[in-house]
Amino acid sequence: MSNAPSLAARLTLCGSISLYPVSLGSSMHLAGYRALGLPFTYVPFRVTDLAGAITGMRALGIRGLGISMPYKQEIMPLLDAIDAQAAQIGAVNTVVRGEDGRLRGYNTDAVGAVRALEEVRAIQGARVLLLGAGGAARAIAHGLAGAGASLVLANRTREKAEAIAQGIEGASVRGLDEALSASDWDVLVNATSKGMLDVDPGSPVPEEAIRPGTVVMDIVYKPIETELLRAAERRGARTIHGGRMLLHQAARQFELYTGVAAPLEAMDAALREQISLLAPAR
């Protein structure tokens, strides 16, 4: 009993804020803390008052928060500083409270995409075709271009892709059909919602457009094995499932919160278990 106050005082709180109650990040972060024996805990918060939540973060001394849509842009003016890459992307998905109490915003989606692709091939000089023009596509585009990729963006609404390309040196835009029929890409990244079980489980790409030896990365993680990835495997392409980007962006958050390298194996196991519960095999 006498030790309880000191143990509680040493516990560092992290978490996430979202409109929705489900947080895959919670399972990964908690598994990481357990694996390393760190005195941290993680709580997902359902938030409807963003400014109030940030005031609470300051008052309670919360170390870090993951930020989900629709708050990734709205949170930026509430912070004391923004990391340079997050400012370029125009979105923050991670907030860290420094020792001085200042709140700094980061975007770990970009590094998540980079680390996921680097597990399979080098990015420098890779010719990447990126499908989509939403917030995830914007972060991925900045991350891969910053790592040396040659980037082509394609989206059904061309103007949205052009808006992203304008902020990235060397990036170009093509119509979706034109891009898919071309043969000048080494890596295909699906950053659209097509492939999600609860949106549209089909593939965004005709199977015949996928060439053997290329790399196909899908950021959709529900299900882990999408129609696009199944088609890519049949065509002899190398594949990267959406759980890898999700894992690596969470791992970067973990590093920002704790100051130590993330235990990827433990975090990956926790993520896979949660995804299997959310999207059971059919």
N, C-alpha and C positions, 0 to 999 in steps of 0.2 A: 504493500500500500504506500509506503513512504517513497518508493521510486516513481510512482505514477506521475506526479507533477513534472519531474525533470524529463521523463520520457516524452511527455506531451509537449514540453517546451522545445524539444529538439526536433519535433516532427515538422517537415516542410510540406506545405500544401501547394499542389498544382491542380489543374483541371481544364475544363473546356466550357465554352458558352455557345449555346445553340438554341434555336426554336424547338428542337426535337429532342426527345429523351434518350435516344440510342446513341452511344458513343463507342465506336470501335477503338478509339484512342485509349480509352480507359483501361481496357484489358491489356493492351500492349505496354503502356507505361507501368502499370502495377506489376506485370510480369517482370519487367526490367528492374524495378526497384527490388523485388524479391530476389531475383537472380544475383544481384550485387550486394544485397543486404543494406541498402540505403534507407535512411530514415525519412523517406518521402511517401506521400500518398497522393491520390489523384481522384478528383470528384467531378463528374460532368454536371454542369448547371444548365437548367432550362431557363433562358433569359428573355424577357420581353422589354426590359428597360436597360438598354446598352450603357447609357451614361451612368446610371445607378450602379450597374455591375462593375464598371471600371472604378468608380468611387469606392466601392466595396473592396476591390482588389487592393487599392492603395491603403485603405484603413486596416484591412486584415493582414496585410503583409504577404499576400499570396505571391508565390515565386513566379509562376508561369501559367498562361492560359492559351489553349488552342482556340482559334476563332473559326467558326463555321459560317456558311452563308445563312442569312443575307447580310452579315455584319463585316465582311472582309474589307469593304471600302469605307463603310460608315464609321468604323472604329479609328481610322487614321488621324483625324483631327483631335481625338481625345488623348493621344499619346504625347510623350515628351520628345521622342526621337523616332525616326524611321530608318531602318537599314537601307543602304543605297540600292540594293537590288529590289527590295520590296517597293521602294519609291518608283523605280523604273517600271515594275510590273503594274503598280497602281492598286495593290491589294496586300493585306496583312492577314496571315493565318496563325501567327504566333506572337504572343506578347510576353516579354520577360521583365521582371522587376529587378533592377540592379541593387547593389549594396547601398547606393545612395538614394534608393527609393524611386528613381526615375523609371518610367515605363518605356521600353523600346520595342518597336514592331519589326517583325521579320516575315519573310515568306519562305517556308520550307518546301512548298510544292515543287519549286524549281530544282532544288538540290535533290529532292526525292526522285524526280524524273531522270536527272543526270546519273545518280548512283545506280538506279535500276538498269539503265542502258549500259553503263560501264561494266556491269556484271557479265555482259555478253560480248561487247565489242568496244573498241576505242571510238570516241566521239569526234576527236579532232579530224577534220576533213570528211566526215561522214555526210552523205547526201540524204537529208531527212525530209520526208513528206509528212506533214502534220495535218491531220483532219480535225476540223472544229475551229471555233472562234469564240468560245466562252472564256470564263475566268481561268479554268484549268489549262486550256490551250494557250492563253496568254502567258501564264507562269512557265509552262513547258517550253514555249518558244524562246523566252528570255534565257532560261536555264541552258538549253541545248546550244543556242547561238553563242552564249557566253563561253561555252566549253569548246567552241571551234567548229560546230556543225554548219554545213551549208543548208539553209532552210527554205523550203517551199511550203506555203500554207494553202490549203484548199478548204472551201466551205460552200454549202449550198447558197448562202447569202454572201456573195463575193465582197460586198462593202465591209462586212464585219472582219473578214480576214485582212483586207487592206488596212483597216484601222490598226490592227496589231502589227503588220509588217512595217508600217510607217515609223514605228519606234525601234526597229531592229535593223542595224546596218547589214546590208547584203541580203536580207530576206526578200522573197518574191512571192507573188500570188498567182495561182492558176484556177481555172474553173475545175470543178470536181471531176467531171468526166475526162477532161484533158489531162489532169494530173494522174489519174489512175491508169490511163492508157499509155502514159510515158514509161520509159524504161530507165530513166536517169536518176533513180533513187535506190539507196542501200537500206534505208530504214523507213518503215511505215509506222506512224504513231496514231492510234485512234483516241482523240480527246473529245469525242462526241458522246452523247448518252445512248447512242444506238448500240445495242448489245445487252443493256440492262434488262433483267427479268421483268421489272415492273414498268418499263418504258416501251422498249421494242427489242425483243430478244434476237432479232435478225442481225446479219453482218452488214456493216456500212460499205463493204467492198466486195465486188464480184470475185469469186474464187479464182477465176482465170487471170485476174490482174496481179496476183501474188506470184512472184518468181522464186524458184529454188535458190537457197543460199542467202536470201535477204533476211532482215530481222523485222519481226512484226511485234509491236508493243501495244497492248490494249490497256487503257487506264481503268476500264470497267472491272470491278472486283466482285460483283454480284450478278452472275456466277464467276468463279475464278476462271473456269474454262469457257470462254465465250464462243459463239459461232465463228467469229473472225479467227480466233486462235485455232480452232479445230480445222478450219479451212487452210490456214497457214501451215499446220503440221502435215496435212495431206499433200500440200504442194512442195514440201521439203524446205520450208523456211524455218528459221529459228524464232522462238516465241518468248515473250515476257508477259506474264499475267499482271493484272492490275494490283494485286496484293503487294508486288515488289515496290512500286512507287509509294503506295500507302505506308508500307513498312519503313521505307527510307526517309520519308518526310517526318514520320513520327520519331524515328531514331535521331534525326537532326534536332527536333524539339527536345528530346531527352538530353542530348548533349548540351543544348543551351540552358536547360533547367539545372542540370546536375554538375556540369563541368567535366564529366567523364565519358568515355566511349560507351555507346549503347550495346547491350548484349543482344545482338541480332537474332540469334537462334531462339532464345527464350521469348522475345517479342514476336517473332514470326510464328512460333507455335501457338501463342495466345491469339494472334490474329486469325489464323486458320481455324481454330476452334470456334471463334465467334462467328466467322463467315459461314461455317457449316451449320450453325444454329439459325442464322438469319435466312440462309438460302439452302435448305436441304436438297440433296441430290434427288433428281426426279427419275 
